[in-house]
Amino acid sequence: MRIVHISDLHCGESQSGLQLLETAIGEINEAKPDIVVVTGDLTCNGFLEEYRLAKEYLSKLECKHILVGGGNHDFRFTGFLLLNKFFPRPEVLVSDGVAICYISTSRPDRDDGEVGHRQVLWIREIMRRHRDKFKIVAMHHHLVPIPDTGTAQNLVLDAGDVLRALVEGGVNLVLCGHKHRPWRTRVEDMCIINAGSVSSKKLRGFFSNSYNVVDVDDNSFKAELKVVGGRRIDFEEILRGFDGIPTS
């Protein structure tokens, strides 16, 4: 199964951003993913016209299963009222032995993230219900600090409780966005993969727009980063310090 993970579109930021998004969508359609996961910040400020733009472009994705969640920018100016109208999502997306759920970490007019006790209990129940599947949890905010992004001010406030619920629930993979910096780390047997920004020019540490491609085979997976308009990069190369600056 192939999963494409994109994040931080920031529709409404610039025309060049929309051109990058158009390029990325064309590449994604050529890759023929089984699932596309979008981890938030679809818009710049949660405005109606920005949501319409995001809907217009994401509707070009040729994929049967698309899971779209919100980010802190989408929750500005009561934009959270529009999120479910434009992008309703299932409680859990299940396909070919893979179960994916999206945790809402964003709160109105706040940049930091929070899951909350009720969602932690919900995570435990969802993981129990799908314990025989390859389990993926997606969210906008980052659970652990990421290099090259400054001080860790906007972590999930209750990250400790969330990490415990995910590890104890046997989650295989966590997909995050928010910091516009691709990165990969592990907590116990669980892998956490952060996406860069697919179309915003506000980049940190990794200076190319990108998204992630994850191929799942039974209980194992391989994740690579795809530069928009460029090559695929193994995460090991990023961990060694590759910054994504074009050399020509």
NORKA-V681645 format. One line per field, one symbol per residue. ss: DSSP state (~ for helix, > for strand, _ for the rest). psi: psi as a letter, one per 40 degrees, with the letter a starting at -180 (. if undefined). burial: + if it has 24 or more other C-alpha atoms within 12 Angstrom, else -. Layout:
ss = ???
psi = ???
burial = ???
//
This chain:
ss = _>>>>>____>___~~~~~~~~~~~~~~~~~___>>>>>___>____~~~~~~~~~~~______>>>>>___~~~~~~_~~~~~~~______>>>__>>>>>__________>___~~~~~~~~~~~~~____>>>>>_________________>__~~~~~~~~~~____>>>>______>>>>>__>>>>>_______________>>>>>>>>__>>>>>>>>____>>>~~~~~_________
psi = hhhhhiigdfhediddddddddddddddddegidhhhhfifdideeidddddddddddeehghdhhhhiiaddeeiffedddddddgiiidhhhhfehhhihhheiihfidiihdidddddddddddddfeeihhhhiidiidiihifeaigdfihdfddddddddddefhdhhhibdefhhihiihbehhhhiiahdeiegihdhfiiiiihhhhhbeiihhihhhheaiihidddddeeheehie.
burial = +++++++++++++---+++++++++-+++-+-++++++++++++++++-++-+++-+++-+-+-++++++++++++--++-++--++----+++---+++++++++++-++++++---++-+++-++--++-+++++++++++++++-+----++++++--++-+++-+++++++++++++++++-+--+++++++++++++++++++++++++++--+--+++++++---++++--+----++----
//
